[in-house]
């Protein structure tokens, strides 16, 4: 049985440079993977609006995962028939795993008085403050604010109060996941569940092949994806320690940061794997 490699990749700080969001250093590897028919599947905290433009820039026509595993978007006709439990949204088949954005903003509003001056979130920040917090252009910040299933939180308070904040949310069955810049809330969905679901769709459409998943990430919000993969690859971050994994799979850690580390590790692994 032949193996089909699937590359699930975080974006900010992984495929994209942490500071300037460039992917230039990864372009030769991206082109090589496309030639070898190895799908690169963006798996990110970003929104659909952000991914539409980025996928055009990357010349990427593969499925993608948005808002930390909240939903998987598959271009229509990518597979011969739509997978089960999807809905049609514009030109995509969509499998969602999370409530809509309104659920999260209402929850945060209910906590805002108790944790006043400790945090803010995208709906309250608006484009100007998102630009200041991320370094994005105004247009990109507007796209980042087109949330469908989530609401990023900018924590501006103490670590002690953050711990209390997490405990209160845990009582509601909500987990707080720390990304590169923001906190993200989850009711059980994560990048790992999205990876497993989409891999199963690939498998059902290619029963004569075995699926081998490679996941690349740099933050705590990538842990579930990394641990769900056959080959976890941690990309070195210029701003934080690598996430801790509890997995029996051998872990690859890049020597370089961002897209340089992305290309370095994938080229090294795929050369070893002799794909």
N, C-alpha and C positions, 0 to 999 in steps of 0.2 A: 504494500500500500504506500503510495507516495504521500509526502507531507506538504500541506499548504501553510505557509507562514502568514500570520496576521500580526501587523504592528499596531498596537494601541498606544497612542502617545499623548501625554499632557502637552500643553502649549507653553504658557508663560513660565519662563525659567528653564524650560526643557527644549522643545523645538524652537522656541522664540527666546531671544536674549532677554534677560531679566530687566535690563535698563532701557534698551532701545527697541525691543520687540522684533529685531531683525532675525531672519532665518537664512540669510545669505550663505553662511558657512555650511549649511545642511543641504544646499541645492544639489550638489553632485550626487549625494547619497539618495535624496528623494528621487532624482531622475533614474538612478540605477535600480531602485526598488520598483519603480513603475515599469521599467523595461523587463524586469524579472517577474512581473505580475504579482508582486507582493503588496497587498493593500496597506496603505497607511491610514489609520482610522483616528482622527483627532478626538480626544476624550478629555474634556476640558470643563472649566467653570464658566467659560464664555457662553454667550447667547447664540441663538440661531442667526440673528442679524449679523453678528460679528463673523460667524463661520461662513455664511454665504459669500461675503467678500473675500475672506482669507482663502477659502477653497479655490476661488477663481484665481487668486494670486499664485497659489501653489499648484494650479492645474490638477487639482485633486477632485475626482468624481466618485469617491467612495463614501460609504456611510459615515456618520459622525455622531458623537455623544455630547450633549450640551448640559450645562448647569450642574456639573458634578454627578452625572448619572441620572438626572431627572427624566431625560427622554433620549431615545435613539431615533435618528432620522435616516431613512434609507431612500435614496432616489428611486422613484417609480421605474419599474422595468429593470432595476439592477439585478434582481432575481426574477426567474420566470413567472412566479406567482407571489402575491403578497403573503408575508408570514401571518400566523394567527395573532389575534388580539392587537392589530394595528388599526389606526384610523388614517384616512387620507387628509393631508393638510398641504394645500398647494401642490407642489410637484413631488411630495414625499409621502412615504408610508411612515407613520410615527407610532412608536411604542412608548407610552409615558409610564413613569413609576412614581410620580410625585403629584401632590395637589398643585393647583394653580397659584400664581403669585399672590393673589388677594388673601389666601389663607395665611401666608407668611407675614404679610404686612400687618394684618389684623393682630396676629400673635405678638409681633414686635411692638405694636402700638400699646397693647395691654401691659407690656413690661417697661414701657418707656418712663413712666412716672417713678417706678421703683428704682430704676437704674439711670436716673437723670444725669446728664453730663458724663456718662460712662461710654456711650456708644451712639453712633448714628448709622443710617443705612441709605441705600441708593435712592429710595423714594423721597427721603427728606433732603438728601444732599443736592440732587439736581446735577446738571451737566457740568457747571463750573467747578463745583467741589469734587466731582469725580475726576475731572482733568487734573486738579491739584493732587489728588491722592494717587493717581495712576501714571501721570505723565502722558496719557493718551491725547490725541487731538480732539477737538470738540466733536467732530463727526464720529470718531471712534468711541468717544465717551457716550454719545447719544445712543449708539448701537449697543454698547455695554449695558445701558439702562433699559433696553427693550427686553426685560426679563419676562419669561413665561411661566416658570415653575419655581422660582427661588428669589431670594432677596439678600444680597451680600451685606455684611455688617462691617463697619470700620470701628474697631475698638479703640477708644481714646482714654480709657480709664486704667485702673490699677490691675495687676495680676490677681490680687486677692479678690477684687470684685468680679473679675472674669471667671474665677473658679465658682463663685456664688451664682453668677449668671448661668453657667453650665449646669449647675446642680438644679436650679429652678426649671430649666428647660428639660432636663432629664426626667423630672417628675411628670412632665407632659408627654413623655415618650419621644423627646426630640434630642438628637445628638448634635453637638457643635463640632464642626470640622474646621481646622485651621489651614488656610491656604497660604499662598505667598504673601498676600497683602491683607486679605479679608477673612472674616469668619463666615462659615456657611452652615446652614441648618439642614438637617435631614431627618425624615421620619422613617428611615430604614433603607432608602435607596442610596446607592453609591456607585462609583465608577466600576467596582468589581462586579456587581450584579449586572450592570449594563454590558460589560465585557462577556460575561458568561452567556447572557441571553443572545447577544449578536453572534457569538461563536457558534452557538447551537443552530442558529439560522444558516450560517455558512455551511455547517456540517450537514444539515438536512438537505441542502441543495447540492452537496458534493459528497455523497455517501461512500464513494470509492477512494476518498482522500482522508487522511487524518489531519486534524487542525492543530497547529503549534502556535501558541500565542506568545508574543513578545510585548512587554509593557515597559514604557519609559516614563519616569516622573521624578520630581525633585522635592515634593512637599508631603505633609501629613495627609492632605486630601487625596493623594495618589496611593496611599497604602493599600486600600482594598483592591484596587486595580492591580497593583504590583503583586500582591499575595495571591490573586486569582489567576495569574498568568503562569505559563510554563517556564518563561525566562524573564524574571524581574531585572530591570536595569535602572539603577539610581543615578540620576545626573547631578553632578556636584553643583551646589548652589554657592554664589558669592556672598550670600547674606545669612544663611542658616545652616544648622547641622543636618546631615542626612536623616530621613525618617527611619525609625526602627521597624524592622519586619520580623514577623514570626512565620517563617516558611521553611519547608524542607528543600526547596529548590535552591540551587547555587545562585548567589546574587552577584551581579556585575555592577561595579561602581566606576563611573567615569573619572578620568584624571582631569579633564577639562570641564568648563562650565557651559551651560546652554547648548546652542546648536553645534558648537565645536565638540562638546562631549557627546552629544546625540550621534553625530556622524562617527566619531571615534569608536564608540562602543558597538554600534550596529555593524560597522564595517569589520570590526574585530570578531564579533560573534558570528556573523554570516560567513566570514572567511573560515573560521574554525568549523562551523557547521557544514561547510562545503556545499552550500545550496546550489 
